[in-house]
Each structure stands twice: as C-alpha cells, then as structure tokens.
Amino acid sequence: MQNTLLNMMNNESIVSSENHKVLHISTIDITITKMLMDKMKELQKLGYEVDFMSTDTGLAAEIELEGFKHIPVHISRSIHIIEDIKSILEVYKLLKNSNYDIVHTHTAKAGFIGRVAAFLAGKKIVAHTSHGLPFYKGQSTLSYHLYKWLEKTASWFSHAYFSQNVEDLKTIQKFVPKKLLTGYEGNGVPLEKLDLIPRLNDSEKTSLKKSMGLSQNEFIFLMGARMEPVKNHKMLIQAVNQMNQDLNFKVILAGEGILKQSIVDLADELGIRNKIIFLGYTENIYNYIQIADAVLLTSEKEGIPRIIMESMVFLKPVLATNVLGTKELVTDSETGELVELNDVSTLARRMSEWMEEQSQSKLMEYGINARKRIEDHFTEAIVAQRIHQYYETLLKIPHRNTYHEKRAETL
C-alpha cells in the first residue's frame, strides 16, 4: 500500500488544494505559536484553509491575531484515563459536524486524543506528525513499552504518519499498519522572518553583555532548552566542572522546567555557579543567540531541534550530542561538532578547544556552513511543500472509514 501511495505522489495529476480545510491539533497552544504557525502560513500560500485546536494556556489570542481560528479544548499533557476519555469525547463532538477535509495532529498526547476522536467523528483523512517519538532508548522499560503501545494503537485510527527526522521514520514504518502513508516531513524555520529580526551592532552587544555581568572578552556558550530530563543539562554542568575554571567563559542557560532547581543546586554543589547564567524563559532568544560565540545542546534525543536551526541561521557553530534528530541537522566537522551522549570529558575538552584563538577561523567556517545547510534543507517553505505533496496524495485516493461504513451497513 505504501508503494502505491508513493507512486501516486509522482503521478502527474494534481489535486487542487484550493478551499481544502485542515485542522491542526496540538496539546497546548505554545506548540502552535512556536512550532506550527509559521509553517501553516506557508501552507496557506498553497491554498489551504487552516485552523488550530489545542488547550488554551493564554496564547489563543496571539494565534487569532495572526489570522487563524483557534478552537479551545482541554487536553492534559499527562496520562489521566478519565480526563483523556473526556477529551476524546470533547474533540469528537467538535469534529462530528465540522467540514474539515484533513485533521492533522501533533505531539504525542494530542496525537492520541485527536486521532481517535477524528476517526470516530468520521473524518476521511487523519494524519499525524511525530516531533520526536515519545519512546526512546534510556527510558524505563515500562515507559518505553507503554508509550510505544499508545503510538501503535493511535496509528490504527489514522491514514498517514509523518516524521520530522529520518531515523524516527524508520522506526515508525516498523510499528504502524502497512496501509498508512508514511513519510519524512522534516522541520524548518521561517528564514525570511528570521532575517528581518534586527541584528545587534557591537555597541548593543556590549550593552547587553554588561547588563548580564559579562565582560567583552568572555567566550559565551548558549543552551536554550526546557529544563526537563530529556534535555540532559546534567551532562553540561558536569562538563563545565571538568574544565579549567580559570578559562574566561560563561554558559547561558535559557529555559524553565521541572528540573531547574536541581540544576541550580548541582552547579552550586560543584562550585561552578559563577560560570552559569540562568536566564529563564525569554521571548527574545535571538538577542542572546547573537551575543553567543557558540551554541550547545546536550539532549538525549530530539525531533529536529528548533533552537539549533535558529542559531544556524545566525551563523553560529553548534556543539551538541550525537543523538537522534540533532545529528540529522548538525553535520560533524562541517556545521559544528558532535560528541557522544554523556561523554562528559569529550564535551569539556571540545568546549575548551573552541575557546582557543586558533579555533576561531574554524568556528566561523562552521557558522557559514550552518547557515547554508538551513537554506538548502530546513526552511518552513520546504517543509510546507512536502506536507502539500502528502496531502495531495491523501486527497486523491478514495479513503474509507471502516467503522462508519460498517455502521451504515447495519442501518
């Protein structure tokens, strides 16, 4: 079936996207504003009418100011069986009499709730995008098998399953039904929009550094990531501890999360608190990217990390872990360098080497190559074109909702 669908994608006949209505469902609205909205603007240019559905945490007004309709629902981020059944029913009722041609879900929780509800509501095309599979090596055995089972179950309620990275796609194709259209969606950034962001001049950079207690000649590393287990901040803190503390550098940590206090406590315990700046959550990460000499990411796994893509647009070299998602974006010794997960000593050594004067021309070359890689492979426009091709394929074939056909036969 997958080969048939792929052949149809290459067929010369074109299905017009004009007036096709698509609903994108995510667990919370910040996913829409940070990860989906710019991509969907590109999809609108291709003729689709796009709406959003998610839990409203206060960003729905921002979504609607951008010209999108937002439908508020309640979807818990954690597994709560009773609440989750209520959420399925709530989404089902909203979809039952809707006229969406395609329902497209994002993130693990909304992916389960939305796919089941859309199927029960009789939607002819239901698709899902994985932004990084919720099960991965390193989890507890129980979590791994539970999340894998939930993903496998939800896939039976859909017609397509897309991945933001190639490696996850290989895993997806092993556990989803063969009838599904599976494909590489990728991830990207709105290049034109990012290029409109004001660039700081030398005076403005100096002023920002001074306001943060940074000296002009300090080497600045930046890591922007939620302070959650999968982002693996502990590896970075331990690497800083192994470095020569007389070296003139600082590490800026941007982000909040459940592990923040434990990360602060670890830095205090190791006596390296003076090397770390806890920035917290910031709406304007771009100014901090601009004052950084290099960008770090020590995650255990990623989809395709947005903070790294954005940093590469700003010509920043990247030092990151050689893990799922990240290694697809960062080309080792070309756009940056990769170290093995939890190889603290190598990370500490690479960070120290990057500060050496003789490394500066290499880092500049990494930054130039990084920008080119984004331009060639990781823009929202490129991703929207891929989604459009998948939608065309799905719209061409005569989809059937077996559940509703069987109900109709019995009436």
C-alpha positions, 0 to 999 in steps of 0.5 A, spaced: 500 500 500 505 504 501 508 503 494 502 505 491 501 511 495 508 513 493 507 512 486 501 516 486 505 522 489 509 522 482 503 521 478 502 527 474 495 529 476 494 534 481 489 535 486 487 542 487 488 544 494 484 550 493 478 551 499 481 544 502 480 545 510 485 542 515 485 542 522 491 542 526 491 539 533 496 540 538 496 539 546 497 546 548 497 552 544 505 554 545 506 548 540 502 552 535 505 559 536 512 556 536 512 550 532 506 550 527 504 557 525 509 559 521 509 553 517 501 553 516 502 560 513 506 557 508 501 552 507 496 557 506 500 560 500 498 553 497 491 554 498 489 551 504 484 553 509 487 552 516 485 552 523 488 550 530 485 546 536 489 545 542 488 547 550 488 554 551 494 556 556 493 564 554 496 564 547 489 563 543 489 570 542 496 571 539 494 565 534 487 569 532 491 575 531 495 572 526 489 570 522 487 563 524 481 560 528 483 557 534 478 552 537 479 551 545 479 544 548 482 541 554 487 536 553 492 534 559 499 533 557 499 527 562 496 520 562 489 521 566 484 515 563 478 519 565 480 526 563 483 523 556 476 519 555 473 526 556 477 529 551 476 524 546 469 525 547 470 533 547 474 533 540 469 528 537 463 532 538 467 538 535 469 534 529 462 530 528 459 536 524 465 540 522 467 540 514 474 539 515 477 535 509 484 533 513 485 533 521 492 533 522 495 532 529 501 533 533 505 531 539 504 525 542 498 526 547 494 530 542 496 525 537 492 520 541 486 524 543 485 527 536 486 521 532 481 517 535 476 522 536 477 524 528 476 517 526 470 516 530 467 523 528 468 520 521 473 524 518 476 521 511 483 523 512 487 523 519 494 524 519 499 525 524 506 528 525 511 525 530 516 531 533 520 526 536 517 519 538 515 519 545 519 512 546 526 512 546 532 508 548 534 510 556 527 510 558 524 505 563 522 499 560 515 500 562 515 507 559 518 505 553 513 499 552 507 503 554 508 509 550 510 505 544 503 501 545 499 508 545 503 510 538 501 503 535 494 503 537 493 511 535 496 509 528 490 504 527 485 510 527 489 514 522 491 514 514 498 517 514 504 518 519 509 523 518 516 524 521 520 530 522 527 526 522 529 520 518 531 515 523 524 516 527 521 514 520 524 508 520 522 506 526 515 508 525 514 504 518 516 498 523 510 499 528 504 502 524 499 498 519 502 497 512 496 501 509 498 508 512 502 513 508 508 514 511 513 519 510 519 524 512 516 531 513 522 534 516 522 541 520 524 548 518 524 555 520 521 561 517 528 564 514 525 570 511 522 572 518 528 570 521 532 575 517 528 581 518 529 580 526 534 586 527 541 584 528 545 587 534 551 592 532 557 591 537 555 597 541 548 593 543 552 587 544 556 590 549 550 593 552 547 587 553 553 583 555 554 588 561 547 588 563 548 580 564 555 581 568 559 579 562 565 582 560 567 583 552 572 578 552 568 572 555 567 566 550 559 565 551 556 558 550 548 558 549 543 552 551 536 554 550 532 548 552 526 546 557 529 544 563 526 537 563 530 530 563 530 529 556 534 535 555 540 532 559 543 539 562 546 534 567 551 532 562 553 540 561 554 542 568 558 536 569 562 538 563 563 545 565 566 542 572 571 538 568 574 544 565 579 549 567 575 554 571 580 559 570 578 559 562 574 566 561 567 563 559 560 563 561 554 558 559 547 561 558 542 557 560 535 559 557 529 555 559 524 553 565 522 546 567 521 541 572 528 540 573 531 547 574 532 547 581 536 541 581 540 544 576 541 550 580 543 546 586 548 541 582 552 547 579 552 550 586 554 543 589 560 543 584 562 550 585 561 552 578 555 557 579 559 563 577 560 560 570 552 559 569 547 564 567 540 562 568 536 566 564 529 563 564 524 563 559 525 569 554 521 571 548 527 574 545 532 568 544 535 571 538 538 577 542 542 572 546 543 567 540 547 573 537 551 575 543 553 567 543 560 565 540 557 558 540 551 554 541 550 547 545 545 542 546 546 536 550 539 532 549 538 525 549 534 525 543 530 530 539 525 531 533 529 536 529 531 541 534 528 548 533 533 552 537 539 549 533 536 551 526 535 558 529 542 559 531 544 556 524 541 561 521 545 566 525 551 563 523 553 560 529 557 553 530 553 548 534 556 543 539 551 538 541 550 530 542 550 525 537 543 523 538 537 522 534 534 528 530 540 533 532 545 529 528 540 529 522 541 537 522 548 538 525 553 535 520 560 533 524 566 537 522 562 541 517 556 545 521 559 544 528 561 538 532 558 532 535 560 528 541 557 522 544 551 522 549 554 523 556 561 523 554 562 528 559 570 529 558 569 529 550 564 535 551 569 539 556 575 538 552 571 540 545 568 546 549 575 548 551 578 547 544 573 552 541 575 557 546 582 557 543 584 563 538 586 558 533 579 555 533 576 561 531 577 561 523 574 554 524 568 556 528 566 561 523 567 556 517 562 552 521 557 558 522 557 559 514 556 552 513 550 552 518 547 557 515 547 554 508 545 547 510 538 551 513 537 554 506 538 548 502 534 543 507 530 546 513 526 552 511 518 552 513 517 553 505 520 546 504 517 543 509 510 546 507 511 543 500 512 536 502 506 536 507 502 539 500 505 533 496 502 528 502 496 531 502 495 531 495 496 524 495 491 523 501 486 527 497 486 523 491 485 516 493 478 514 495 479 513 503 474 509 507 472 509 514 471 502 516 467 503 522 462 508 519 461 504 513 460 498 517 455 502 521 451 504 515 451 497 513 447 495 519 442 501 518 
